[in-house]
């Protein structure tokens, strides 16, 4: 799963278009194949505050906390 847009400008210094989402709240998305990702419901693993583990274009891995509004 790849970040396609960053709607919240307050996240623009932490999240970039093209970053790969490795996990959300310790749920490893890399274990899912393309078909599973298409039918996967993010609501089953997301909370009010979520920790996204991302890999940027340079291969750096970072964790970003994102709160629902």
N, CA and C atoms as an extended XYZ file, in Angstrom:
207
Properties=species:S:1:pos:R:3:atomname:S:1:resname:S:1:resid:I:1 pbc="F F F"
N         0.851       -1.155        0.000 N   UNK     1
C         0.000        0.000        0.000 CA  UNK     1
C         0.908        1.233        0.000 C   UNK     1
N         0.611        2.165       -0.864 N   UNK     2
C         1.429        3.360       -1.068 CA  UNK     2
C         0.598        4.612       -0.796 C   UNK     2
N         1.216        5.629       -0.167 N   UNK     3
C         0.541        6.901        0.064 CA  UNK     3
C         0.355        7.594       -1.288 C   UNK     3
N        -0.900        7.919       -1.626 N   UNK     4
C        -1.194        8.553       -2.904 CA  UNK     4
C        -1.443       10.038       -2.799 C   UNK     4
N        -1.814       10.510       -1.594 N   UNK     5
C        -2.067       11.934       -1.369 CA  UNK     5
C        -1.953       12.209        0.118 C   UNK     5
N        -1.540       13.421        0.449 N   UNK     6
C        -1.485       13.860        1.844 CA  UNK     6
C        -2.454       15.025        1.969 C   UNK     6
N        -3.623       14.758        2.547 N   UNK     7
C        -4.681       15.775        2.624 CA  UNK     7
C        -4.433       16.755        3.756 C   UNK     7
N        -3.911       16.258        4.873 N   UNK     8
C        -3.686       17.108        6.043 CA  UNK     8
C        -2.298       17.722        5.948 C   UNK     8
N        -2.233       19.016        5.699 N   UNK     9
C        -0.954       19.688        5.495 CA  UNK     9
C        -0.054       19.645        6.732 C   UNK     9
N        -0.638       19.420        7.913 N   UNK    10
C         0.184       19.315        9.121 CA  UNK    10
C         1.031       18.043        9.117 C   UNK    10
N         0.716       17.103        8.230 N   UNK    11
C         1.477       15.854        8.112 CA  UNK    11
C         2.492       15.892        6.975 C   UNK    11
N         2.512       16.966        6.208 N   UNK    12
C         3.342       17.001        5.004 CA  UNK    12
C         4.842       16.896        5.281 C   UNK    12
N         5.262       17.214        6.501 N   UNK    13
C         6.684       17.065        6.834 CA  UNK    13
C         7.008       15.666        7.356 C   UNK    13
N         5.969       14.837        7.575 N   UNK    14
C         6.161       13.485        8.110 CA  UNK    14
C         5.828       12.391        7.099 C   UNK    14
N         4.878       12.680        6.210 N   UNK    15
C         4.364       11.700        5.259 CA  UNK    15
C         4.488       12.279        3.857 C   UNK    15
N         4.946       11.465        2.920 N   UNK    16
C         5.101       11.932        1.535 CA  UNK    16
C         4.389       11.000        0.573 C   UNK    16
N         3.895       11.573       -0.523 N   UNK    17
C         3.335       10.755       -1.602 CA  UNK    17
C         4.425        9.781       -2.040 C   UNK    17
N         4.069        8.517       -2.145 N   UNK    18
C         5.024        7.488       -2.551 CA  UNK    18
C         5.568        6.668       -1.389 C   UNK    18
N         5.372        7.151       -0.144 N   UNK    19
C         5.792        6.350        1.006 CA  UNK    19
C         5.001        5.046        1.018 C   UNK    19
N         5.678        3.969        1.346 N   UNK    20
C         5.026        2.666        1.433 CA  UNK    20
C         4.579        2.436        2.872 C   UNK    20
N         3.312        2.031        3.056 N   UNK    21
C         2.795        1.725        4.386 CA  UNK    21
C         3.167        0.271        4.698 C   UNK    21
N         4.032        0.095        5.684 N   UNK    22
C         4.464       -1.244        6.084 CA  UNK    22
C         3.503       -1.855        7.101 C   UNK    22
N         3.041       -1.030        8.032 N   UNK    23
C         2.113       -1.529        9.049 CA  UNK    23
C         1.296       -0.384        9.616 C   UNK    23
N         0.160       -0.765       10.198 N   UNK    24
C        -0.689        0.165       10.927 CA  UNK    24
C        -0.980       -0.485       12.267 C   UNK    24
N        -0.610        0.198       13.352 N   UNK    25
C        -0.829       -0.327       14.708 CA  UNK    25
C        -0.294       -1.756       14.855 C   UNK    25
N         0.896       -1.987       14.370 N   UNK    26
C         1.576       -3.280       14.436 CA  UNK    26
C         0.924       -4.377       13.586 C   UNK    26
N        -0.074       -4.028       12.762 N   UNK    27
C        -0.636       -4.994       11.812 CA  UNK    27
C         0.177       -4.887       10.529 C   UNK    27
N         0.914       -5.942       10.212 N   UNK    28
C         1.843       -5.949        9.089 CA  UNK    28
C         1.092       -6.078        7.762 C   UNK    28
N         1.045       -4.998        6.996 N   UNK    29
C         0.356       -5.020        5.700 CA  UNK    29
C         1.167       -5.738        4.630 C   UNK    29
N         2.462       -5.917        4.860 N   UNK    30
C         3.307       -6.589        3.872 CA  UNK    30
C         2.984       -8.077        3.762 C   UNK    30
N         2.275       -8.623        4.742 N   UNK    31
C         1.902      -10.036        4.706 CA  UNK    31
C         0.698      -10.299        3.811 C   UNK    31
N         0.027       -9.235        3.373 N   UNK    32
C        -1.156       -9.376        2.531 CA  UNK    32
C        -0.767       -9.293        1.056 C   UNK    32
N        -1.370      -10.138        0.235 N   UNK    33
C        -1.115      -10.035       -1.202 CA  UNK    33
C        -2.069       -8.993       -1.804 C   UNK    33
N        -1.962       -8.738       -3.100 N   UNK    34
C        -2.739       -7.679       -3.748 CA  UNK    34
C        -4.242       -7.882       -3.597 C   UNK    34
N        -4.717       -9.107       -3.748 N   UNK    35
C        -6.152       -9.376       -3.625 CA  UNK    35
C        -6.632       -9.123       -2.202 C   UNK    35
N        -5.855       -9.560       -1.223 N   UNK    36
C        -6.231       -9.330        0.170 CA  UNK    36
C        -6.263       -7.839        0.485 C   UNK    36
N        -5.316       -7.072       -0.049 N   UNK    37
C        -5.305       -5.631        0.180 CA  UNK    37
C        -6.535       -4.953       -0.420 C   UNK    37
N        -6.992       -5.428       -1.581 N   UNK    38
C        -8.167       -4.825       -2.217 CA  UNK    38
C        -9.415       -4.962       -1.357 C   UNK    38
N        -9.537       -6.074       -0.644 N   UNK    39
C       -10.740       -6.346        0.144 CA  UNK    39
C       -10.547       -6.100        1.634 C   UNK    39
N        -9.376       -5.616        2.003 N   UNK    40
C        -9.057       -5.388        3.414 CA  UNK    40
C        -9.796       -4.172        3.943 C   UNK    40
N       -10.370       -4.280        5.121 N   UNK    41
C       -11.089       -3.165        5.736 CA  UNK    41
C       -10.194       -2.529        6.790 C   UNK    41
N        -9.718       -1.333        6.508 N   UNK    42
C        -8.851       -0.621        7.457 CA  UNK    42
C        -9.547       -0.388        8.787 C   UNK    42
N       -10.868       -0.287        8.770 N   UNK    43
C       -11.595       -0.038       10.012 CA  UNK    43
C       -11.429       -1.177       11.006 C   UNK    43
N       -11.018       -2.351       10.535 N   UNK    44
C       -10.838       -3.479       11.444 CA  UNK    44
C        -9.582       -3.354       12.294 C   UNK    44
N        -8.647       -2.454       11.922 N   UNK    45
C        -7.405       -2.315       12.687 CA  UNK    45
C        -7.133       -0.903       13.161 C   UNK    45
N        -7.929        0.075       12.702 N   UNK    46
C        -7.644        1.462       13.066 CA  UNK    46
C        -8.366        1.854       14.352 C   UNK    46
N        -7.782        2.846       15.020 N   UNK    47
C        -8.309        3.364       16.278 CA  UNK    47
C        -8.403        4.879       16.164 C   UNK    47
N        -8.642        5.546       17.290 N   UNK    48
C        -8.684        7.006       17.284 CA  UNK    48
C        -7.294        7.586       16.999 C   UNK    48
N        -6.265        6.936       17.559 N   UNK    49
C        -4.874        7.308       17.292 CA  UNK    49
C        -4.184        6.098       16.692 C   UNK    49
N        -3.502        6.287       15.561 N   UNK    50
C        -2.897        5.177       14.824 CA  UNK    50
C        -1.412        5.422       14.602 C   UNK    50
N        -0.639        4.348       14.667 N   UNK    51
C         0.786        4.415       14.393 CA  UNK    51
C         1.035        3.748       13.039 C   UNK    51
N         1.500        4.553       12.080 N   UNK    52
C         1.824        4.047       10.754 CA  UNK    52
C         3.333        3.865       10.655 C   UNK    52
N         3.768        2.679       10.231 N   UNK    53
C         5.187        2.474        9.929 CA  UNK    53
C         5.324        2.611        8.423 C   UNK    53
N         6.169        3.558        7.995 N   UNK    54
C         6.313        3.896        6.584 CA  UNK    54
C         7.755        3.728        6.126 C   UNK    54
N         7.914        3.417        4.847 N   UNK    55
C         9.242        3.394        4.223 CA  UNK    55
C         9.243        4.439        3.125 C   UNK    55
N        10.207        5.385        3.202 N   UNK    56
C        10.249        6.436        2.193 CA  UNK    56
C        11.039        5.985        0.960 C   UNK    56
N        11.119        6.864       -0.031 N   UNK    57
C        11.757        6.510       -1.311 CA  UNK    57
C        13.236        6.188       -1.167 C   UNK    57
N        13.864        6.653       -0.085 N   UNK    58
C        15.282        6.371        0.151 CA  UNK    58
C        15.495        5.106        0.980 C   UNK    58
N        14.391        4.447        1.361 N   UNK    59
C        14.487        3.221        2.147 CA  UNK    59
C        14.498        3.441        3.646 C   UNK    59
N        14.357        4.695        4.070 N   UNK    60
C        14.312        4.996        5.505 CA  UNK    60
C        12.955        4.597        6.066 C   UNK    60
N        12.969        3.974        7.238 N   UNK    61
C        11.723        3.563        7.890 CA  UNK    61
C        11.445        4.519        9.039 C   UNK    61
N        10.179        4.955        9.110 N   UNK    62
C         9.780        5.897       10.160 CA  UNK    62
C         8.401        5.505       10.681 C   UNK    62
N         8.118        5.907       11.902 N   UNK    63
C         6.786        5.716       12.483 CA  UNK    63
C         6.136        7.077       12.652 C   UNK    63
N         4.873        7.151       12.247 N   UNK    64
C         4.141        8.416       12.302 CA  UNK    64
C         2.824        8.168       13.035 C   UNK    64
N         2.548        8.999       14.041 N   UNK    65
C         1.288        8.916       14.762 CA  UNK    65
C         0.278        9.822       14.074 C   UNK    65
N        -0.886        9.258       13.746 N   UNK    66
C        -1.935       10.020       13.068 CA  UNK    66
C        -3.221        9.830       13.860 C   UNK    66
N        -3.836       10.963       14.247 N   UNK    67
C        -5.074       10.922       15.009 CA  UNK    67
C        -6.257       11.191       14.098 C   UNK    67
N        -7.343       10.439       14.321 N   UNK    68
C        -8.580       10.687       13.568 CA  UNK    68
C        -9.184       11.988       14.026 C   UNK    68
N        -9.792       12.692       13.098 N   UNK    69
C       -10.469       13.943       13.449 CA  UNK    69
C       -11.924       13.846       13.131 C   UNK    69
